[in-house]
Amino acid sequence: VSLLKAASKGLGFSPHEAMRTAEHLYTSGYISYPRTETTAYAKNFDVMGLVSAHVSHPEWGFCAEGIMQSGRRPKARGGVDAG
């Protein structure tokens, strides 16, 4: 649900487009199962490295660039990595 809301609000994606993109990211090995909402990551997970790999993407590169420029780092909120 959070993924769909963020993709819709931030990128203007329809629910179908969001899930299709998430499925592509999943099958490419970039994310855990797209319908699993988790904020628990391995300590050695390089989230900013993953984001920087998307800066040149023609559709969402501008979002990745904004994240990189903001200097913000996602913080895990605990839980179990279900991926």
ABEGO torsion letter per residue (X at the ends): XAAAAAAAAAAGBBAAAAAAAAAAAAAAGABBBAABBBABBBAABBAAAAAAAAAABAAAAAAAAAAAAAGBBBBBAEEBBAX
